Amino acid sequence: MMVTDAWTRPDNVLAHLPGDLLRRLTERYHPDLDSADVRDLTLSLIKQELDWRFRRRADWDLLMARNEWFQSAAVMALEREPQLPERVALFAHSYSALEILRFAKSRGWTTVLGQIDPGEEHFKIVRRLADAEPKYGPAPVGPPIEYFERWREECALADHIVVNSAWSREAVMRAGVAGDKLQVLPLAYEDADQQAAQPHTYPERFSNERPLRLLFVGSVSVIKGAAQLVEAMALLRGRPVTLTLVGASGLEVPAAWANLASVSLVGAVHRSAIAQYYASSDVLMFPSHSDGFGMAQIEARAAGLPIVASPFCGRVVEDGVNGIVLPEVTAPAIATVVRELLRDPSRLAAFSYQAATVSAPGLAQLGAALVRLVRT
């Protein structure tokens, strides 16, 4: 049984109503769950969203209101179930799970918390980076104190905590969570088109006519390493290399680097349009300072694209096999790796071949891993 905030099948009248909120409802549906036992809170959510907009709730206030609403509504949905079995394993996502976990523990159920990010340590890193590099703008406003107070209660109530990367596990442990609760399960990914990835082709040498085409996908922010990436492009000025950044920008670029001809900031695009950027690029740059996993890495690998990644994210890159793991997230380190790739394009061809022949774990594998976890 699945309890979710929003869900509608394609034949539902809600799926055909105008408006961005209602359009996004159709993206929640998946045909593999057509016969699943789903309890959705869609109508209540629409009502609440309209009320929150009327009250002009925003930012962390809105996020916490959504989390609190979902917990309350989900518990009510569970309480209305007439025949829940005695032995239940309940899975809930972090920051919107506290009341649900309390209910589950009162019934004696096994509880699993899906940790969606590296936790409190992530926001500490955001603050340290902003303090160290103020020229890129102030740090975004962090969550209020109660956000992580409630999260610690969630962690205490959970029998198991699932994280998506070894980095997330390390970061969550820094916040005082017991390591024996934490289990690393990478994100699942299945290509909607079900097409096998094809290796990319590369020239014998890069030139101004055919430069090395770097791609960045995600929030263009300091925490994602975008600042060091742009600085690296300044160090590579005059080399046959370009950088395309796809994603909403939260970075104030200093004037010294604002007009780099080799850098293009595309902005946010719809997910359906990202595939063309993977197809037309030579390597994905993922120099994040902290990331729970980094879905862009999975998408890139599914497109046969090599990756240059940091150690602070999901381990999609096997160093020297399907890409390169940066020794550190600095502009000189990034520039050094790019120079190596410029000198030897055949390495990229080998990386791309490996990326195209190794698939990511699918939903069935993830489901089997969760079943094994709750049976321990």
N, C-alpha and C positions, 0 to 999 in steps of 0.2 A: 504494500500500500504506500502511496506517495501523497503527501500533503504539500501543496505548492501555492504560492501567492497568485500566480497568473497562468492560465492554461485554457486554450480553446482549440477545438478541432476545425479543420478547414470549412466544414459545412455549417458552422455556427454563425449566426447573423452578426455577432460581434466582430468576426474576422473581416467583415466587408464594410465596416463603418469607417468614415474618414477620421483622420487625426493620427499624429505620430504615436501616441500612447497605444491606441487601438491597433495600429499597424504592427507594433512590436509584439503584440499578442500572438500573431501568426508565427513569429520566429521561435516561440516557446514550444510549438508542437513538433513532435517527431513521430514518424509512422511506426517505428519499432515499439512505441508505447501506446499504440492505438487500442490495444486490449488490456492495458494495465489498469489497476485499481487506483484511480487518481481522485483525490479530493482537492478541488481548486477553490480559491477564495477570490476569484476574478471580479465578481460584481462588487464585493465589499472593497476590494482594492481600488477599483475605479472611483467609487464613492469617496474613499479616503484621499485619493490623489487630488480630486477636485477640491475637497475641503482644505488640504494642505496648500494647494495653490492659492485658494481664496485667502487663507491666513498668511500667505507669503512666507511659509516656512522654507528654509533653504540650508544648504551646506550641512554641517554636522548636526544641526538641530533637526533637519529633515531626515537625514540618514538614521538617526537614533529613533525618531518617531516611527519610521518604517519598520525598524527592527522590533520595537516594542509592540507595534500593532500586529506584526506577523506572529510573534511568539504567543500573544494572547489569543489570536484567531486560531492558530494551529492547535493549541491546547484545547480550546472549545470543540474543535473538529474531532480530536481524539476522544474527548469525553462523550461525544455523541455516538461513538461507535459501539454497537450493542454486543459484539462478539469478538473482542480482541483476545488473542491467545494469551496464556499466562507467560509463556517464554517468548519475549520479543527482543530483537536487537534494533535499537533506534539510532539513526544517523541524522545529525543536524549540523548545519554550518555555523562557524564561529561568528560571534557578535550578535547573532539573532537566535541564540539557542538556550539561553539561561532558563527561562520559564518552562521550555519544552523538556530540558534535561531534569529539572526539578520534578515535573510530572512523571517522567519515565522512572526516576529513582524511587518515587513513592509507590510505583507498581512493581519494583524489583526487576526492571528490565536492564539489559546490557546497553550501555551508552557509548556511542562513538561520535567524537567531535571532529568535523572536517575543518581543519585550520586553513583559511584561505590565503594567508600571507605570513610573513616572518614575525608578526606580532609587534609588541611594543618596541623592540630593538630597531625595527625598520624606521619608525618615526624619530628615534634618537639619531639615527644615521642621517636622516633628512635634515635635522636641525644642525648637526655638526658640519655637514657639507655647506649649508647656507651660511653658517657663521664663518667658515674658512674661505668662502668665495662669494662675498657680498655683491660683487660686480654682476652676478647673474640674477640678482633680484632676491627678495626676502623669501624665507621658507614659507611654504603654504601653512595655513592655520591647521594645527594638529587637533586631534580629538580631545574632548573634555576628560577630566580625571575619571569620571564614572564609567567611561567607555571601557577602559582597561580594568577597572575594579570589577565590573560585571564579567569581563573576559576571564579574569583569574578564577572567579567562581565557576565559570563554565569548565575551565581546565580541571578544577578540583572535582567536579561532578562526573567528568568523563572517565569511563573505564579505559578507553583507548583514544588517542589523538592521532589523526592522519594528517601528515604534512606532505607536500608535493616535491620536496627537495631536501638534500642533506643540509643545504644552507639554511632553510627554514627550521629544520630540526635544531641546528646549532643556535640560531637566533632565539627560538622559543625557550630553549634551555637556559639561555642567558637571563631570561626573565624569571627564572626560578622554577620552571615546570620540570617535573621528574622525567628523566630520559627514558625510563622503562615504559612510560605511557606512549611514547612517540614512535610512530611507524611511518617510514617513507614509502609513499605510493605515488609514482609519477602520474601526471595528467594523461588521460586517455585522449586519443585523437583518431577520427575516422573521416577520410575525405568524402565529402558529399557526392562527388562524381565517381568515386570508386575507380579512379584511373591510376595506373602505375606511374610513379614518378619517372621522369626522363632526365638523364644527366645533361648538364649544360655544356655548351661548347665554348672554347676559349681560343684566342689567337695565339700564334707562336710568340708574339711580343705585343705589349700594349703601346699605344701611341696616342697622339692628340686626336687622330681620326677615330681610333678605337680605344678609348680609355678604360681603365679598370673601374667598374661601376659598383660603388658601395651603396648599400641600402640599410636604412634604419627604419624600423616600424615600432610605433608605440608612443607613449607620452614623451614629447620632446622636453625633458626636464633634467634638472641636475641629478636627481636620484637615479635616473636611467643612464647616466654617463654621457648625455648629449653634449655637455659642456666640454668634456675632454675629447670627444669625437670632433667637434668643430675646431678646437685648438690643434688637434692632430692634422686637420686639413690645412691649417695655416702653416704648420711645419712642412707640409708636403706641397706647398705652393710651387708651381712650375712643373710638377710631375704629372704624368697622364692618368689622373684619377679624379673621379667625381663622386659626390655624395648626395643622395636623395633621402630626405627625412620625411616620413609619412606619419602624421599623427598631430593631435592638438598640441600647440606650443604653450609651455609654461616657463619659458626661459627668456630672460632678457639678454640678448646677444650684444656684447660690447662693440663699440664702433669699429675697433681694430679688425674685427672678424665679420662684421655685419654684411660687408659687400664682397665676400669671397665668391668669385664667379663660378668656382667649382662646386658650390653648395647650393642645393635647391630645397626649399622648405615647402612641401606640398600642402600641409595642413591635414585636417581630419578628412577621411574618406569612408564611404560605406564599406562594410566588410567584404561585400561581393566584388569590390573593385581592387582589393589588395592583391589578388592573385596575379594581376597583370604586372605589378611591380616585382613580385618574386620571379616571374618569368623573364623579365627584361633586365635583371640585375646579375652580378657576378658573385656577390658574397653578402650575407647579412651580417651587419655589425650589431652586437648585443653587449655593450660594455656596462651593464647595469651595476650599480653599487649595492643594490639589494632588490631581489625579486623572488616572490614565492615560487615561481617556476619560469615563466616567460613563454607564453603560448606562441609568440612569433617564431621562436626556435623550432617548435614542432611543425608549424605551417611551412617554414622555410625548408626544413628537411623533407617534408612531404612533397615539396616542389623541386627536390634535387639540388637545393642551393646550399653551398658550404656556409659555415658560420664561424665568426670570430666572436667569442663570448668571454665574459668574466667568470670567476669562480663563484660568484655570489648569486646563483640562480640554479634552476634545474639543470642536471647534467645530461644534456642532449649531445654535447660535443665530446667526442673521444679525441683527445689532443693528438694531432698528427695523422688522424685517420679520416674523419669527415669534417675537420675544421681545426681551429686553433683556440686554446684557452689562454687568455692573457695572463701574464705573470702578475700584473697589477693594473688597476684602472687609472692610467695616467696618459696624457697626450703623447709623451715620448714613447711609451710602451706600445700604444696603438700605431703610431707612425712607423715604428720599427717593424711591426708585423706587416703593415701595408707595403713597405719597401721590399720586404722579402717576397711577397706575392707578386709585386711588379717585376722582380728579377726572374721569377720562375712561375709562369702561368700554368705549367704542367701540374704543379701541386694542386691548383684549384680544380683541374680536370679530374685528378685522382680523388680529391675530397668529394666532388660532386657525384662521382660514380658510387662512392660508398654511401653518401646520403640517399641516393635514389634506390639503393638495394636493401636498406634497413628500414623497416616500418616501425612506427610508434606503437606502444601498447594500445589495444582497442578497448572498447567498453566491456566486452566479455571478460577480458583479462583482469580489468579493474574490478569487476563484479566478483570474480572468483577470488581475488586477493582479499576483498572485504569479507567474504564469507569465511575464508580461512582465519582471518583476524578475529572475528567474533566467536569462532568456535574454540579458540585457544583458552 
